[in-house]
Amino acid sequence: MAGSEYNQYAIQETTFGDCYDYSTGTAVHVSCGQKQLDNLLEVTLSITLIGGGAIILIKGIRGKWDQNVKSDEMVGPKRD
């Protein structure tokens, strides 16, 4: 089930009041709020990286950097 690692702590907190981490093979008591905050920060970082990449791609496609080349830095035949 997609996203189950993100909502398992919310389900545990609302159902049982306590949260347990089973990633090590045994039940380890963890803070529900801290695990939800960790998941929120991970999702926020992912969305930020994806959004930043999209902005960079859009700015690259619009491309003012290619048009702002000084005439003495141009390579190729000169057009007078």
Secondary structure, DSSP 8 states (H G I E B T S, - for coil): -TTHHHHHHHHHHHHHS-EEE-TTSS-EEE-HHHHHHHHHHHHHHHHHHHHHHHHHHHHHHH-STTT---GGG--S----
